């Protein structure tokens, strides 16, 4: 079972929910796919760390073979190639490693080299396997790292997998959600929060994924995100209060369900609701 936890923006409590669900699930696999800003490891503090570099293929041109036909330049949809002053230039920073230039070159002027774009760190925290994707600053796409992380879940199919997704609704989020069995949408009780909830709601609906909503930072008064769920008949899986103690635990990198029985009950009820909605 793969549970993807996502939100329309950062700071809604996505990692809070992901980490505590994984901790409560018994033997579990936690995948931090927020590769640009991973922070689940700050809570789990995994031990026995192993690191694996993630590389992509980048074209290398043999200027002696290149005739300047520009077929590769015309083919590249990302403007990663340019023919200037009788030389072909490769802009590695924006290359998407599709390999198309290698295929279309009539002179076979291209070879490829490995370029490291980031890494995966794997460790253990109690009964939770913690796998973290880390994208190097300035890299174009974290999709190859996410694909490697999702491959880990296939290798641990016997474990409940909690996927901490990137925020938003970009392509990298779609890559992360694609293999999920159930999606948990985390939302704040504000107009802005409802707007971002609508974004991820549209995404998972288009992708045909079953889902429910967690309303975080609940206070007295209006809750536009809650009203959105009511209007759209979306199941609300749980409500997490806006609580100073929970905020302090979170800011200190503590896992709430390890520290306080009240929070353990809240997240246990949430996990039970997810299992019920997902048909487990």
C-alpha positions as CSV (number, residue, x, y, z in Angstrom):
1,X,0.0,0.0,0.0
2,X,1.4,3.4,-1.1
3,X,0.0,6.5,0.5
4,X,0.9,9.8,-1.1
5,X,0.7,12.9,1.1
6,X,0.5,16.1,-0.8
7,X,-0.5,19.8,-0.6
8,X,-0.9,22.8,-2.9
9,X,1.9,24.6,-1.2
10,X,4.7,24.3,1.3
11,X,4.0,24.7,5.0
12,X,0.6,23.2,5.3
13,X,1.8,20.3,7.5
14,X,2.4,17.7,4.8
15,X,5.6,16.4,6.4
16,X,4.0,16.5,9.9
17,X,1.3,14.2,8.6
18,X,3.7,11.9,6.6
19,X,6.2,11.4,9.4
20,X,3.6,10.7,12.1
21,X,1.7,8.3,9.9
22,X,4.9,6.3,9.0
23,X,5.8,6.2,12.7
24,X,2.4,4.7,13.6
25,X,2.2,2.2,10.8
26,X,4.6,-0.3,12.4
27,X,7.1,-1.7,9.9
28,X,6.9,1.1,7.3
29,X,8.8,2.8,4.5
30,X,9.0,6.6,4.4
31,X,10.0,8.2,1.1
32,X,10.9,11.9,1.2
33,X,10.2,12.9,-2.5
34,X,10.3,16.6,-1.7
35,X,13.8,16.5,-3.3
36,X,14.4,20.2,-3.4
37,X,13.7,20.7,0.3
38,X,13.6,17.4,2.1
39,X,13.2,17.6,5.8
40,X,11.7,14.3,7.0
41,X,15.1,13.2,8.1
42,X,15.2,16.0,10.7
43,X,12.5,14.2,12.5
44,X,13.5,10.6,12.0
45,X,17.2,11.2,12.5
46,X,17.9,7.9,10.7
47,X,20.9,5.7,11.5
48,X,23.1,3.4,9.4
49,X,23.0,5.8,6.6
50,X,24.0,4.7,3.1
51,X,24.3,7.2,0.2
52,X,23.7,6.5,-3.5
53,X,24.5,9.0,-6.2
54,X,21.8,9.6,-8.9
55,X,23.1,10.4,-12.4
56,X,21.7,11.3,-15.8
57,X,23.1,11.1,-19.3
58,X,24.4,14.3,-20.8
59,X,25.5,14.6,-24.5
60,X,29.1,15.2,-25.4
61,X,29.8,16.4,-28.9
62,X,32.8,15.6,-31.1
63,X,33.4,18.9,-32.9
64,X,35.4,17.1,-35.5
65,X,32.4,15.0,-36.6
66,X,29.8,17.8,-36.3
67,X,29.0,19.3,-39.7
68,X,26.7,22.0,-38.4
69,X,23.5,20.6,-39.8
70,X,21.6,21.7,-36.7
71,X,19.2,18.8,-36.7
72,X,19.9,18.3,-33.0
73,X,19.3,22.0,-32.3
74,X,16.0,21.9,-34.1
75,X,15.0,18.7,-32.2
76,X,15.8,19.9,-28.7
77,X,12.6,21.3,-27.1
78,X,14.5,22.7,-24.1
79,X,17.0,24.9,-26.0
80,X,19.9,23.0,-24.5
81,X,21.8,23.0,-27.8
82,X,23.1,26.0,-29.9
83,X,25.3,26.2,-33.0
84,X,27.4,29.3,-32.7
85,X,30.5,30.4,-34.6
86,X,31.0,26.9,-36.2
87,X,30.7,25.1,-32.8
88,X,27.9,23.1,-31.2
89,X,27.4,24.1,-27.6
90,X,25.7,21.9,-25.0
91,X,24.0,23.7,-22.1
92,X,24.1,21.0,-19.5
93,X,22.1,23.0,-16.9
94,X,18.9,22.8,-19.0
95,X,19.4,19.4,-20.7
96,X,16.6,17.0,-19.8
97,X,18.7,13.9,-20.7
98,X,16.2,12.6,-23.3
99,X,18.9,11.3,-25.6
100,X,17.1,12.7,-28.7
101,X,20.1,14.6,-30.0
102,X,22.1,11.4,-30.0
103,X,19.4,9.6,-32.0
104,X,18.9,12.3,-34.7
105,X,22.5,13.2,-35.4
106,X,23.3,11.9,-38.9
107,X,27.1,12.1,-38.2
108,X,27.0,10.1,-34.9
109,X,28.9,13.1,-33.4
110,X,27.5,12.5,-29.9
111,X,28.5,10.3,-27.0
112,X,27.1,10.6,-23.5
113,X,28.5,11.1,-20.0
114,X,27.1,10.6,-16.5
115,X,26.3,13.8,-14.6
116,X,25.4,13.5,-10.9
117,X,22.3,15.5,-10.1
118,X,21.8,14.4,-6.5
119,X,21.6,11.5,-4.2
120,X,19.4,9.2,-2.1
121,X,20.2,8.6,1.5
122,X,18.8,5.5,3.1
123,X,18.7,4.8,6.8
124,X,16.6,3.3,9.7
125,X,14.8,5.0,12.5
126,X,13.2,2.5,14.9
127,X,10.9,0.4,12.7
128,X,10.8,2.9,9.8
129,X,13.0,2.7,6.7
130,X,13.8,6.3,5.9
131,X,14.7,7.1,2.3
132,X,15.5,10.7,1.4
133,X,15.9,12.2,-2.1
134,X,18.3,15.2,-2.3
135,X,18.5,17.3,-5.5
136,X,21.7,19.2,-6.1
137,X,21.1,23.0,-6.2
138,X,20.5,24.4,-9.7
139,X,19.5,21.1,-11.3
140,X,16.7,21.2,-13.8
141,X,14.6,18.2,-12.6
142,X,14.3,15.9,-9.7
143,X,12.3,13.3,-11.6
144,X,15.2,10.8,-11.9
145,X,15.7,10.9,-8.1
146,X,12.0,10.4,-7.5
147,X,11.9,7.5,-9.9
148,X,14.8,5.8,-7.9
149,X,12.9,6.4,-4.6
150,X,9.7,5.0,-6.0
151,X,11.7,2.0,-7.1
152,X,12.6,1.4,-3.5
153,X,8.9,1.0,-2.7
154,X,8.7,-1.8,-5.2
155,X,11.6,-3.5,-3.4
156,X,9.7,-3.2,-0.1
157,X,6.2,-4.1,-1.3
158,X,5.5,-5.8,2.0
159,X,5.7,-2.5,3.9
160,X,3.2,0.3,4.1
161,X,4.8,3.1,2.1
162,X,4.2,6.8,3.0
163,X,5.3,9.1,0.2
164,X,6.0,12.7,1.3
165,X,5.4,14.5,-2.0
166,X,6.8,17.8,-3.3
167,X,4.4,20.8,-2.8
168,X,2.2,22.1,-5.6
169,X,0.9,20.5,-8.7
170,X,3.9,20.5,-11.1
171,X,5.1,17.6,-13.2
172,X,7.4,16.4,-10.4
173,X,4.3,16.0,-8.2
174,X,2.5,14.0,-10.9
175,X,5.5,11.7,-11.1
176,X,5.3,11.1,-7.4
177,X,1.6,10.5,-7.2
178,X,1.4,8.3,-10.3
179,X,2.2,5.1,-8.4
180,X,0.2,5.8,-5.3
181,X,-2.8,3.7,-4.2
182,X,-4.3,6.5,-2.1
183,X,-3.7,10.3,-1.7
184,X,-4.0,12.4,1.4
185,X,-4.5,16.1,0.8
186,X,-3.3,18.4,3.6
187,X,-5.0,21.8,3.8
188,X,-4.9,24.9,6.0
189,X,-8.1,26.7,7.2
190,X,-7.7,29.8,5.1
191,X,-8.9,31.2,1.8
192,X,-5.4,30.7,0.4
193,X,-5.4,27.2,1.8
194,X,-8.7,26.4,0.1
195,X,-7.3,27.7,-3.2
196,X,-4.3,25.4,-2.9
197,X,-6.6,22.5,-1.9
198,X,-8.6,23.1,-5.0
199,X,-5.4,22.7,-7.1
200,X,-4.4,19.4,-5.7
201,X,-8.0,18.2,-5.7
202,X,-8.1,18.8,-9.5
203,X,-4.8,17.0,-9.9
204,X,-5.7,13.8,-8.1
205,X,-9.2,13.8,-9.8
206,X,-7.6,14.1,-13.2
207,X,-5.2,11.3,-12.3
208,X,-8.1,9.1,-11.1
209,X,-6.7,8.6,-7.6
210,X,-8.8,7.9,-4.5
211,X,-8.3,10.6,-1.9
212,X,-9.3,12.3,1.3
213,X,-8.4,15.5,3.1
214,X,-6.7,16.3,6.4
215,X,-7.6,19.7,7.8
216,X,-4.6,21.1,9.7
217,X,-4.3,24.0,12.1
218,X,-7.9,24.0,13.0
219,X,-9.2,27.0,15.0
220,X,-12.6,28.4,15.9
221,X,-14.4,30.3,13.1
222,X,-14.7,29.9,9.4
223,X,-12.7,27.2,7.6
224,X,-12.8,27.8,3.8
225,X,-11.0,24.5,3.2
226,X,-13.6,22.6,5.3
227,X,-16.3,24.3,3.3
228,X,-14.6,23.3,0.1
229,X,-14.7,19.7,1.2
230,X,-18.4,20.0,2.1
231,X,-19.3,21.5,-1.2
232,X,-17.4,18.9,-3.2
233,X,-18.4,16.0,-0.9
234,X,-14.8,15.1,-0.2
235,X,-14.2,12.8,2.8
236,X,-12.4,14.6,5.7
237,X,-10.1,12.0,7.2
238,X,-9.0,14.0,10.2
239,X,-8.6,17.3,11.9
240,X,-5.4,18.5,13.6
241,X,-5.8,21.4,16.0
242,X,-3.8,24.6,15.8
243,X,-1.8,23.9,19.0
244,X,1.2,25.6,20.5
245,X,2.6,22.4,22.0
246,X,2.4,20.6,18.6
247,X,4.1,23.5,17.0
248,X,7.0,23.4,19.5
249,X,7.4,19.7,19.0
250,X,7.5,20.1,15.3
251,X,9.9,23.0,15.3
252,X,12.2,21.0,17.6
253,X,12.3,18.1,15.1
254,X,10.4,15.8,17.4
255,X,7.9,13.2,16.2
256,X,4.6,14.1,18.0
257,X,3.3,10.6,18.3
258,X,6.4,9.5,20.1
259,X,6.1,12.4,22.6
260,X,2.4,12.8,23.5
261,X,-0.4,10.4,23.9
262,X,-3.0,12.9,22.7
263,X,-1.3,13.4,19.4
264,X,-0.8,9.6,19.1
265,X,-4.6,9.3,19.3
266,X,-5.2,12.0,16.7
267,X,-2.8,10.4,14.2
268,X,-3.9,6.8,15.0
269,X,-7.5,7.8,14.2
270,X,-6.2,9.4,11.0
271,X,-4.4,6.3,10.0
272,X,-7.5,4.2,10.7
273,X,-9.6,6.5,8.6
274,X,-7.1,6.2,5.7
275,X,-7.1,2.4,5.9
276,X,-10.9,2.4,5.9
277,X,-11.2,4.8,2.9
278,X,-8.5,2.9,1.0
279,X,-10.3,-0.4,1.7
280,X,-7.6,-2.0,3.8
